[in-house]
Amino acid sequence: MTTHPLPIGTRVWHINQEWARSLPDGTATVIDREGPWPDGAWEYEVRAARDFSRSPGPDNPESRTTWWPSWAATPSPTKETSVNDNSLSSDNEDAEQEIASLHRLLSRAIVAVDNNMQEAFVVFGLPSLWSLTRPEVRRQLLLLAAWEARTATADELGSPTSAGQYAWAFTQYASAWAEQHPEGDAEQFYAGPHPARHAASSLAFDRDDFLVSLETALLLCSRAEKPEKS
């Protein structure tokens, strides 16, 4: 029996997708949730494949967002516990080190090429690295970069691109949260829940437009405090 609410990032399949029972990774990712309602039910916003009747794949990307009721959302067989609902486990030193190392790399990469995004992609091989990075690590990196760039101005982050709009939104979220929680720190900000965390989850678990999340992270890193020299 499925226990609700499901953590953000859980891989699920819809009860009407009987053919998906045997899939090891489900057909959609939980990116937000609402509830509980008076009857105890929840609703999940999921990022699902375009064609509901077929398995996700290159010809059926997970590029559609929709809402599924909790009675219809079932965790995939091997993904019952996927992403910690608050943050990566605090005793997971390897994960924390991975986030810190990736943050240093992105910060130094974008500074080294004078904020030239495409050059950073090519010189440092960032798209390949980012595609191999676990979604939950990408999410925490986005939140870390947003926190450190929370004082950035619109002129610094204003951009007509999707990544530029995301970056500006993240700084606004982080700045507003800091004002509302004057005693709060970065670790509390990472834990959420708040709009920045939901947005970071949506971006981090997007398998189709992962370059948008990478560019967003680089924009935020370029406006964060300069990394210490080693």
Secondary structure, DSSP 8 states (H G I E B T S, - for coil): ---SS--TT-EEEETT-GGGGG-TT-SEEEEEEE---TTS--EEEEEE-SSTTS--BTTB-S-EEEEEETTTEEE-TT-SS-S-SSSS-TT-HHHHHHHHHHHHHHHHHHHHTTT-HHHHHHHHTHHHHHHHS-HHHHHHHHHHHHHHTTT--HHHH--SSHHHHHHHHHHHHHHHHHHH-TT--HHHHHH--SHHHHHHHHHHT-SS-HHHHHHHHHHHHHTS------
